[in-house]
Amino acid sequence: MLDVLCPLVTECDTVSNELLNIILVNIVEPVKTSKKNAYHLAKELIVKCSETLEPYIQNVSVILDLFFRTLATYENILFQFFNLVLICGKEDLNLFISQKVKLIT
């Protein structure tokens, strides 16, 4: 099976996100332990096609890093907002969400 898959991956023009997802999902839990043959096949495919797959995996890594940084910034903004409104009792009436938060007095 590996002899068939390796040329398909290495000779394609681009590696789609769908293909990358199918390969990578097999090397993480719970699939890794529940489907051991799929895990070993995916692991060997990644090793043998690493030169082809590396730029696409790095691309996904950059996108995920940006997503998690954005998420962290968003969570920080929410924390600051709720800290000001709920803890300090200050309201910014320009924000739509401020109208939804009722202060407990």
MMTF fields as JSON, N, C-alpha, C and O atoms, coordinates in Angstrom:
{
  "mmtfVersion": "1.0.0",
  "mmtfProducer": "UNKNOWN",
  "numBonds": 419,
  "numAtoms": 420,
  "numGroups": 105,
  "numChains": 1,
  "numModels": 1,
  "chainsPerModel": [1],
  "groupsPerChain": [105],
  "chainIdList": ["A"],
  "bondAtomList": [4, 2, 8, 6, 12, 10, 16, 14, 20, 18, 24, 22, 28, 26, 32, 30, 36, 34, 40, 38, 44, 42, 48, 46, 52, 50, 56, 54, 60, 58, 64, 62, 68, 66, 72, 70, 76, 74, 80, 78, 84, 82, 88, 86, 92, 90, 96, 94, 100, 98, 104, 102, 108, 106, 112, 110, 116, 114, 120, 118, 124, 122, 128, 126, 132, 130, 136, 134, 140, 138, 144, 142, 148, 146, 152, 150, 156, 154, 160, 158, 164, 162, 168, 166, 172, 170, 176, 174, 180, 178, 184, 182, 188, 186, 192, 190, 196, 194, 200, 198, 204, 202, 208, 206, 212, 210, 216, 214, 220, 218, 224, 222, 228, 226, 232, 230, 236, 234, 240, 238, 244, 242, 248, 246, 252, 250, 256, 254, 260, 258, 264, 262, 268, 266, 272, 270, 276, 274, 280, 278, 284, 282, 288, 286, 292, 290, 296, 294, 300, 298, 304, 302, 308, 306, 312, 310, 316, 314, 320, 318, 324, 322, 328, 326, 332, 330, 336, 334, 340, 338, 344, 342, 348, 346, 352, 350, 356, 354, 360, 358, 364, 362, 368, 366, 372, 370, 376, 374, 380, 378, 384, 382, 388, 386, 392, 390, 396, 394, 400, 398, 404, 402, 408, 406, 412, 410, 416, 414],
  "bondOrderList": [1, 1, 1, 1, 1, 1, 1, 1, 1, 1, 1, 1, 1, 1, 1, 1, 1, 1, 1, 1, 1, 1, 1, 1, 1, 1, 1, 1, 1, 1, 1, 1, 1, 1, 1, 1, 1, 1, 1, 1, 1, 1, 1, 1, 1, 1, 1, 1, 1, 1, 1, 1, 1, 1, 1, 1, 1, 1, 1, 1, 1, 1, 1, 1, 1, 1, 1, 1, 1, 1, 1, 1, 1, 1, 1, 1, 1, 1, 1, 1, 1, 1, 1, 1, 1, 1, 1, 1, 1, 1, 1, 1, 1, 1, 1, 1, 1, 1, 1, 1, 1, 1, 1, 1],
  "groupList": [{"groupName": "MET", "atomNameList": ["N", "CA", "C", "O"], "elementList": ["N", "C", "C", "O"], "formalChargeList": [0, 0, 0, 0], "bondAtomList": [1, 0, 2, 1, 3, 2], "bondOrderList": [1, 1, 2], "singleLetterCode": "M", "chemCompType": "L-PEPTIDE LINKING"}, {"groupName": "LEU", "atomNameList": ["N", "CA", "C", "O"], "elementList": ["N", "C", "C", "O"], "formalChargeList": [0, 0, 0, 0], "bondAtomList": [1, 0, 2, 1, 3, 2], "bondOrderList": [1, 1, 2], "singleLetterCode": "L", "chemCompType": "L-PEPTIDE LINKING"}, {"groupName": "ASP", "atomNameList": ["N", "CA", "C", "O"], "elementList": ["N", "C", "C", "O"], "formalChargeList": [0, 0, 0, 0], "bondAtomList": [1, 0, 2, 1, 3, 2], "bondOrderList": [1, 1, 2], "singleLetterCode": "D", "chemCompType": "L-PEPTIDE LINKING"}, {"groupName": "VAL", "atomNameList": ["N", "CA", "C", "O"], "elementList": ["N", "C", "C", "O"], "formalChargeList": [0, 0, 0, 0], "bondAtomList": [1, 0, 2, 1, 3, 2], "bondOrderList": [1, 1, 2], "singleLetterCode": "V", "chemCompType": "L-PEPTIDE LINKING"}, {"groupName": "CYS", "atomNameList": ["N", "CA", "C", "O"], "elementList": ["N", "C", "C", "O"], "formalChargeList": [0, 0, 0, 0], "bondAtomList": [1, 0, 2, 1, 3, 2], "bondOrderList": [1, 1, 2], "singleLetterCode": "C", "chemCompType": "L-PEPTIDE LINKING"}, {"groupName": "PRO", "atomNameList": ["N", "CA", "C", "O"], "elementList": ["N", "C", "C", "O"], "formalChargeList": [0, 0, 0, 0], "bondAtomList": [1, 0, 2, 1, 3, 2], "bondOrderList": [1, 1, 2], "singleLetterCode": "P", "chemCompType": "L-PEPTIDE LINKING"}, {"groupName": "THR", "atomNameList": ["N", "CA", "C", "O"], "elementList": ["N", "C", "C", "O"], "formalChargeList": [0, 0, 0, 0], "bondAtomList": [1, 0, 2, 1, 3, 2], "bondOrderList": [1, 1, 2], "singleLetterCode": "T", "chemCompType": "L-PEPTIDE LINKING"}, {"groupName": "GLU", "atomNameList": ["N", "CA", "C", "O"], "elementList": ["N", "C", "C", "O"], "formalChargeList": [0, 0, 0, 0], "bondAtomList": [1, 0, 2, 1, 3, 2], "bondOrderList": [1, 1, 2], "singleLetterCode": "E", "chemCompType": "L-PEPTIDE LINKING"}, {"groupName": "SER", "atomNameList": ["N", "CA", "C", "O"], "elementList": ["N", "C", "C", "O"], "formalChargeList": [0, 0, 0, 0], "bondAtomList": [1, 0, 2, 1, 3, 2], "bondOrderList": [1, 1, 2], "singleLetterCode": "S", "chemCompType": "L-PEPTIDE LINKING"}, {"groupName": "ASN", "atomNameList": ["N", "CA", "C", "O"], "elementList": ["N", "C", "C", "O"], "formalChargeList": [0, 0, 0, 0], "bondAtomList": [1, 0, 2, 1, 3, 2], "bondOrderList": [1, 1, 2], "singleLetterCode": "N", "chemCompType": "L-PEPTIDE LINKING"}, {"groupName": "ILE", "atomNameList": ["N", "CA", "C", "O"], "elementList": ["N", "C", "C", "O"], "formalChargeList": [0, 0, 0, 0], "bondAtomList": [1, 0, 2, 1, 3, 2], "bondOrderList": [1, 1, 2], "singleLetterCode": "I", "chemCompType": "L-PEPTIDE LINKING"}, {"groupName": "LYS", "atomNameList": ["N", "CA", "C", "O"], "elementList": ["N", "C", "C", "O"], "formalChargeList": [0, 0, 0, 0], "bondAtomList": [1, 0, 2, 1, 3, 2], "bondOrderList": [1, 1, 2], "singleLetterCode": "K", "chemCompType": "L-PEPTIDE LINKING"}, {"groupName": "ALA", "atomNameList": ["N", "CA", "C", "O"], "elementList": ["N", "C", "C", "O"], "formalChargeList": [0, 0, 0, 0], "bondAtomList": [1, 0, 2, 1, 3, 2], "bondOrderList": [1, 1, 2], "singleLetterCode": "A", "chemCompType": "L-PEPTIDE LINKING"}, {"groupName": "TYR", "atomNameList": ["N", "CA", "C", "O"], "elementList": ["N", "C", "C", "O"], "formalChargeList": [0, 0, 0, 0], "bondAtomList": [1, 0, 2, 1, 3, 2], "bondOrderList": [1, 1, 2], "singleLetterCode": "Y", "chemCompType": "L-PEPTIDE LINKING"}, {"groupName": "HIS", "atomNameList": ["N", "CA", "C", "O"], "elementList": ["N", "C", "C", "O"], "formalChargeList": [0, 0, 0, 0], "bondAtomList": [1, 0, 2, 1, 3, 2], "bondOrderList": [1, 1, 2], "singleLetterCode": "H", "chemCompType": "L-PEPTIDE LINKING"}, {"groupName": "GLN", "atomNameList": ["N", "CA", "C", "O"], "elementList": ["N", "C", "C", "O"], "formalChargeList": [0, 0, 0, 0], "bondAtomList": [1, 0, 2, 1, 3, 2], "bondOrderList": [1, 1, 2], "singleLetterCode": "Q", "chemCompType": "L-PEPTIDE LINKING"}, {"groupName": "PHE", "atomNameList": ["N", "CA", "C", "O"], "elementList": ["N", "C", "C", "O"], "formalChargeList": [0, 0, 0, 0], "bondAtomList": [1, 0, 2, 1, 3, 2], "bondOrderList": [1, 1, 2], "singleLetterCode": "F", "chemCompType": "L-PEPTIDE LINKING"}, {"groupName": "ARG", "atomNameList": ["N", "CA", "C", "O"], "elementList": ["N", "C", "C", "O"], "formalChargeList": [0, 0, 0, 0], "bondAtomList": [1, 0, 2, 1, 3, 2], "bondOrderList": [1, 1, 2], "singleLetterCode": "R", "chemCompType": "L-PEPTIDE LINKING"}, {"groupName": "GLY", "atomNameList": ["N", "CA", "C", "O"], "elementList": ["N", "C", "C", "O"], "formalChargeList": [0, 0, 0, 0], "bondAtomList": [1, 0, 2, 1, 3, 2], "bondOrderList": [1, 1, 2], "singleLetterCode": "G", "chemCompType": "PEPTIDE LINKING"}],
  "groupTypeList": [0, 1, 2, 3, 1, 4, 5, 1, 3, 6, 7, 4, 2, 6, 3, 8, 9, 7, 1, 1, 9, 10, 10, 1, 3, 9, 10, 3, 7, 5, 3, 11, 6, 8, 11, 11, 9, 12, 13, 14, 1, 12, 11, 7, 1, 10, 3, 11, 4, 8, 7, 6, 1, 7, 5, 13, 10, 15, 9, 3, 8, 3, 10, 1, 2, 1, 16, 16, 17, 6, 1, 12, 6, 13, 7, 9, 10, 1, 16, 15, 16, 16, 9, 1, 3, 1, 10, 4, 18, 11, 7, 2, 1, 9, 1, 16, 10, 8, 15, 11, 3, 11, 1, 10, 6],
  "groupIdList": [1, 2, 3, 4, 5, 6, 7, 8, 9, 10, 11, 12, 13, 14, 15, 16, 17, 18, 19, 20, 21, 22, 23, 24, 25, 26, 27, 28, 29, 30, 31, 32, 33, 34, 35, 36, 37, 38, 39, 40, 41, 42, 43, 44, 45, 46, 47, 48, 49, 50, 51, 52, 53, 54, 55, 56, 57, 58, 59, 60, 61, 62, 63, 64, 65, 66, 67, 68, 69, 70, 71, 72, 73, 74, 75, 76, 77, 78, 79, 80, 81, 82, 83, 84, 85, 86, 87, 88, 89, 90, 91, 92, 93, 94, 95, 96, 97, 98, 99, 100, 101, 102, 103, 104, 105],
  "secStructList": [7, 2, 2, 2, 2, 2, 2, 2, 2, 2, 6, 1, 1, 7, 7, 7, 2, 2, 2, 2, 2, 2, 2, 2, 4, 4, 4, 1, 6, 6, 2, 2, 2, 2, 7, 2, 2, 2, 2, 2, 2, 2, 2, 2, 2, 2, 2, 2, 6, 2, 2, 2, 2, 2, 2, 2, 2, 2, 2, 2, 2, 2, 2, 2, 2, 2, 2, 2, 2, 2, 2, 2, 2, 2, 2, 2, 2, 2, 2, 2, 2, 2, 0, 0, 0, 0, 0, 1, 7, 7, 7, 7, 6, 6, 1, 4, 4, 4, 4, 6, 7, 7, 7, 7, 7],
  "xCoordList": [0.821, 0.0, 0.866, 0.561, 1.928, 2.844, 3.497, 3.739, 3.779, 4.387, 3.449, 3.912, 2.168, 1.197, 0.989, 0.901, 0.911, 0.603, 1.751, 1.518, 2.977, 4.129, 4.251, 4.378, 4.219, 4.297, 3.124, 3.285, 1.947, 0.787, 0.99, 0.633, 1.559, 1.789, 2.943, 2.831, 4.038, 5.234, 5.089, 5.737, 4.265, 4.134, 2.967, 2.791, 2.173, 1.056, 1.566, 2.605, 0.805, 1.2, 1.096, 1.993, 0.006, -0.188, -0.815, -1.478, -0.596, -1.223, -2.382, -2.182, -3.585, -4.765, -4.883, -4.309, -5.635, -5.874, -6.639, -6.445, -7.512, -8.273, -7.345, -7.485, -6.393, -5.441, -4.566, -4.326, -4.096, -3.269, -4.042, -3.49, -5.305, -6.147, -6.298, -6.217, -6.511, -6.671, -5.399, -5.468, -4.258, -2.99, -2.745, -2.435, -2.885, -2.523, -3.495, -3.099, -4.762, -5.731, -5.391, -5.797, -4.647, -4.295, -3.115, -2.805, -2.448, -1.29, -1.551, -0.632, -2.802, -3.168, -4.265, -4.964, -4.394, -5.428, -6.8, -6.913, -7.818, -7.929, -7.656, -7.596, -7.489, -7.282, -5.966, -5.875, -4.958, -3.628, -3.689, -3.056, -4.43, -4.483, -5.608, -5.499, -6.679, -7.801, -7.603, -8.146, -6.832, -6.58, -5.076, -4.516, -4.441, -2.984, -2.404, -1.348, -3.069, -2.564, -2.598, -1.666, -3.674, -3.77, -2.699, -2.112, -2.446, -1.396, -0.025, 0.72, 0.302, 1.616, 1.754, 2.823, 0.69, 0.727, 0.923, 1.742, 0.183, 0.309, 1.696, 2.287, 2.216, 3.553, 4.612, 5.467, 4.559, 5.532, 5.375, 6.363, 4.139, 3.897, 4.492, 5.08, 4.34, 4.909, 6.427, 7.062, 7.007, 8.473, 8.987, 9.945, 8.361, 8.848, 8.551, 9.281, 7.501, 7.118, 7.38, 6.769, 8.266, 8.484, 8.905, 8.507, 9.697, 10.156, 8.985, 8.963, 8.027, 6.848, 5.865, 5.29, 5.667, 4.648, 5.085, 4.241, 6.373, 6.869, 6.349, 5.873, 6.416, 5.922, 4.436, 4.011, 3.646, 2.21, 1.916, 1.017, 2.674, 2.503, 2.944, 2.31, 4.022, 4.464, 3.417, 3.2, 2.767, 1.707, 0.569, 0.074, 0.153, -0.913, -0.471, -1.267, 0.787, 1.316, 1.249, 0.881, 1.599, 1.55, 0.114, -0.15, -0.817, -2.223, -2.76, -3.465, -2.432, -2.876, -2.274, -2.952, -1.006, -0.357, -1.066, -1.321, -1.382, -2.097, -3.476, -3.91, -4.165, -5.49, -5.421, -6.22, -4.468, -4.386, -3.924, -4.335, -3.085, -2.707, -3.9, -4.097, -4.71, -5.912, -6.886, -7.496, -7.033, -7.916, -7.443, -8.259, -6.157, -5.611, -5.856, -6.197, -5.685, -5.945, -7.418, -7.756, -8.287, -9.722, -10.086, -10.86, -9.527, -9.804, -9.291, -9.937, -8.15, -7.598, -8.516, -8.738, -9.049, -9.971, -11.239, -11.732, -11.771, -12.963, -12.688, -13.509, -11.525, -11.157, -11.1, -11.623, -10.465, -10.361, -11.733, -12.006, -12.6, -13.945, -14.712, -15.258, -14.753, -15.507, -14.874, -15.573, -13.565, -12.906, -13.371, -13.684, -13.417, -13.857, -15.325, -15.686, -16.169, -17.607, -18.029, -18.744, -17.595, -18.096, -17.335, -17.936, -16.034, -15.238, -15.198, -15.452, -14.877, -14.703, -16.007, -16.085, -17.022, -18.297, -18.313, -19.196, -17.357, -17.308, -17.961, -17.762, -18.739, -19.412, -18.964, -18.769, -18.806, -18.583, -19.881, -20.123, -20.7, -22.028, -21.982, -23.003, -20.832, -20.708, -20.697, -20.987, -20.368, -20.313, -21.692, -22.38, -22.088, -23.39, -23.535, -24.602, -22.461, -22.527, -22.73, -23.232, -22.348, -22.524, -24.002, -24.349, -24.844, -26.287, -26.83, -27.888, -26.116, -26.56, -26.062, -26.592, -25.049, -24.47, -25.14, -25.107, -25.749, -26.381, -25.458, -25.004, -25.187, -24.339, -25.13, -26.273, -24.523, -25.128, -24.728, -23.541, -25.684, -25.361, -25.878, -25.701],
  "yCoordList": [-1.189, 0.0, 1.253, 2.228, 1.222, 2.358, 2.62, 3.768, 1.54, 1.686, 2.373, 2.969, 2.299, 2.96, 4.409, 5.308, 4.636, 5.967, 6.961, 8.129, 6.517, 7.439, 8.147, 9.371, 7.418, 8.132, 9.078, 10.133, 8.697, 9.58, 10.906, 11.964, 10.845, 12.069, 12.87, 14.085, 12.214, 12.941, 13.512, 14.505, 12.912, 13.376, 14.326, 14.82, 14.592, 15.516, 16.961, 17.27, 17.826, 19.239, 19.93, 20.674, 19.683, 20.25, 19.202, 18.273, 19.365, 18.497, 19.282, 20.32, 18.782, 19.499, 19.368, 18.468, 20.281, 20.222, 18.962, 18.416, 18.499, 17.282, 16.079, 15.256, 15.974, 14.87, 14.961, 13.96, 16.149, 16.35, 15.967, 15.348, 16.335, 15.991, 14.473, 13.937, 13.794, 12.334, 11.667, 10.696, 12.169, 11.579, 11.882, 10.981, 13.15, 13.566, 13.086, 12.886, 12.897, 12.45, 11.06, 10.686, 10.3, 8.933, 8.85, 7.773, 9.981, 9.92, 10.586, 10.751, 10.969, 11.554, 10.715, 9.947, 10.886, 10.166, 10.683, 11.861, 9.891, 8.497, 7.51, 6.303, 8.019, 7.118, 6.364, 5.198, 7.016, 6.407, 5.056, 4.096, 4.974, 3.723, 2.804, 1.584, 3.372, 2.524, 1.881, 0.808, 2.526, 1.989, 1.946, 2.789, 0.967, 0.881, 0.73, 1.293, -0.014, -0.184, 1.129, 1.442, 1.896, 3.201, 4.137, 4.918, 4.058, 4.883, 4.562, 5.466, 3.284, 2.889, 3.262, 3.694, 3.101, 3.481, 4.989, 5.43, 5.778, 7.24, 7.685, 8.576, 7.067, 7.42, 7.149, 7.997, 5.982, 5.635, 6.528, 6.912, 6.854, 7.744, 9.124, 9.725, 9.621, 10.928, 10.883, 11.814, 9.809, 9.678, 9.614, 10.305, 8.793, 8.61, 9.811, 10.063, 10.54, 11.692, 13.009, 14.028, 12.994, 14.177, 15.397, 16.52, 15.182, 16.318, 16.994, 18.217, 16.214, 16.761, 17.363, 18.42, 16.701, 17.123, 18.273, 19.019, 18.427, 19.409, 20.826, 21.443, 21.371, 22.755, 22.903, 23.943, 21.881, 21.955, 21.857, 22.526, 21.025, 20.916, 22.206, 22.647, 22.817, 24.093, 25.17, 26.021, 25.141, 26.091, 25.968, 26.974, 24.741, 24.506, 24.981, 25.552, 24.752, 25.177, 26.69, 27.194, 27.412, 28.883, 29.356, 30.284, 28.726, 29.11, 28.834, 29.668, 27.667, 27.341, 28.285, 28.69, 28.639, 29.566, 30.918, 31.51, 31.402, 32.673, 32.585, 33.519, 31.463, 31.275, 31.319, 32.006, 30.587, 30.54, 31.872, 32.233, 32.602, 33.945, 34.875, 35.661, 34.786, 35.603, 35.235, 36.11, 33.936, 33.476, 33.982, 34.417, 33.933, 34.412, 35.908, 36.367, 36.668, 38.108, 38.364, 39.233, 37.61, 37.759, 37.439, 38.165, 36.352, 35.991, 37.075, 37.365, 37.666, 38.739, 39.955, 40.576, 40.298, 41.436, 41.164, 42.045, 39.937, 39.589, 39.653, 40.15, 39.146, 39.179, 40.615, 40.926, 41.496, 42.896, 43.541, 44.306, 43.226, 43.798, 43.367, 44.205, 42.064, 41.575, 42.014, 42.201, 42.177, 42.684, 44.11, 44.442, 44.945, 46.327, 46.408, 47.164, 45.629, 45.736, 45.051, 45.639, 43.816, 43.042, 43.314, 43.369, 43.483, 43.672, 45.146, 45.493, 45.996, 47.42, 48.209, 49.331, 47.637, 48.328, 49.442, 50.299, 49.453, 50.477, 49.931, 48.77, 50.773, 50.345, 51.211, 52.419, 50.577, 51.315, 51.188, 50.168, 52.213, 52.145, 52.097, 51.836, 52.343, 52.256, 50.809, 50.543, 49.878, 48.476, 47.844, 48.032, 47.099, 46.448, 45.478, 45.38, 44.765, 43.762, 44.399, 43.747, 45.654, 46.337, 46.414, 46.373, 46.524, 46.601, 45.256, 45.206, 44.178, 42.849, 42.436, 41.501, 43.125, 42.8, 43.644, 44.873, 42.987, 43.711, 43.642, 42.567, 44.791, 44.844, 44.469, 44.891, 43.686, 43.29, 44.312, 44.5, 44.956, 45.969, 45.56, 46.287],
  "zCoordList": [0.0, 0.0, 0.0, -0.688, 0.763, 0.838, -0.516, -0.889, -1.247, -2.573, -3.565, -4.538, -3.336, -4.203, -3.762, -4.599, -2.449, -1.929, -2.082, -2.395, -1.866, -1.927, -3.272, -3.296, -4.404, -5.682, -5.92, -6.533, -5.434, -5.598, -4.875, -5.393, -3.685, -2.904, -3.486, -3.651, -3.797, -4.251, -5.66, -5.989, -6.478, -7.859, -8.086, -9.2, -7.067, -7.247, -7.234, -6.652, -7.89, -7.969, -6.62, -6.226, -5.919, -4.592, -3.683, -4.144, -2.406, -1.414, -0.819, -0.188, -1.024, -0.535, 0.978, 1.591, 1.554, 2.996, 3.375, 4.461, 2.477, 2.746, 2.845, 3.75, 1.914, 1.955, 3.193, 3.867, 3.486, 4.673, 5.938, 6.848, 5.984, 7.117, 7.247, 8.352, 6.15, 6.174, 6.682, 7.436, 6.282, 6.72, 8.196, 8.976, 8.578, 9.935, 11.006, 12.155, 10.646, 11.645, 12.164, 13.264, 11.373, 11.762, 12.714, 13.224, 12.961, 13.863, 15.21, 16.013, 15.458, 16.747, 17.399, 16.739, 18.707, 19.453, 19.053, 18.713, 19.075, 19.474, 18.352, 18.586, 17.123, 15.978, 16.11, 15.724, 16.646, 16.768, 17.493, 17.055, 18.574, 19.327, 18.868, 18.99, 18.345, 17.945, 16.579, 16.316, 15.709, 14.362, 14.134, 13.433, 14.727, 14.718, 13.308, 13.02, 12.431, 11.065, 10.29, 9.549, 10.464, 9.809, 10.353, 9.604, 11.648, 12.264, 11.67, 11.291, 11.591, 11.059, 9.588, 9.157, 8.818, 7.407, 7.262, 6.456, 8.031, 7.958, 8.397, 7.787, 9.451, 9.951, 8.886, 8.629, 8.272, 7.228, 5.999, 5.373, 5.663, 4.515, 4.77, 3.872, 5.984, 6.332, 6.275, 5.78, 6.777, 6.764, 5.333, 4.986, 4.505, 3.131, 2.236, 1.278, 2.535, 1.704, 2.429, 2.105, 3.388, 4.224, 3.418, 3.73, 2.4, 1.592, 0.88, 0.747, 0.427, -0.248, 0.745, 0.485, 1.877, 2.836, 3.732, 4.229, 3.944, 4.906, 4.679, 5.632, 3.463, 3.296, 3.608, 4.112, 3.315, 3.579, 5.07, 5.579, 5.759, 7.211, 7.886, 8.845, 7.4, 7.958, 7.726, 8.588, 6.569, 6.256, 7.253, 7.763, 7.534, 8.502, 9.876, 10.623, 10.214, 11.51, 11.657, 12.718, 10.61, 10.65, 10.816, 11.581, 10.106, 10.198, 11.601, 12.169, 12.161, 13.517, 14.543, 15.487, 14.367, 15.29, 15.264, 16.313, 14.068, 13.934, 14.577, 15.252, 14.369, 14.954, 16.479, 17.116, 17.07, 18.523, 19.106, 20.208, 18.391, 18.867, 18.85, 19.776, 17.778, 17.68, 18.784, 19.399, 19.036, 20.099, 21.454, 22.267, 21.709, 22.98, 23.141, 24.231, 22.066, 22.109, 22.401, 23.205, 21.75, 21.954, 23.406, 24.029, 23.942, 25.332, 26.286, 27.294, 25.981, 26.811, 26.799, 27.838, 25.63, 25.525, 26.328, 27.032, 26.221, 26.996, 28.491, 29.263, 28.893, 30.31, 30.807, 31.877, 30.029, 30.437, 30.535, 31.46, 29.57, 29.58, 30.824, 31.542, 31.081, 32.227, 33.543, 34.539, 33.547, 34.744, 35.032, 36.175, 34.01, 34.197, 34.597, 35.5, 33.925, 34.15, 35.439, 36.251, 35.631, 36.768, 38.059, 39.132, 37.967, 39.171, 39.577, 40.73, 38.617, 38.939, 38.851, 39.352, 38.224, 38.108, 37.086, 37.126, 36.169, 35.131, 33.869, 33.509, 33.2, 31.975, 30.808, 30.948, 29.666, 28.429, 27.632, 26.988, 27.679, 27.069, 25.554, 24.917, 24.968, 23.517, 23.033, 21.866, 23.916, 23.546, 23.672, 24.676, 22.657, 22.654, 23.82, 24.426, 24.128, 25.193, 26.566, 27.481, 26.715, 27.994, 28.382, 29.562, 27.393, 27.652, 28.145, 28.773, 27.864, 28.255, 29.63, 30.23, 30.129, 31.435, 32.498, 32.435, 33.476, 34.574, 35.775, 36.165, 36.353, 37.525, 38.761, 38.935, 39.604, 40.867, 41.917, 42.182, 42.5, 43.513, 44.857, 45.834]
}
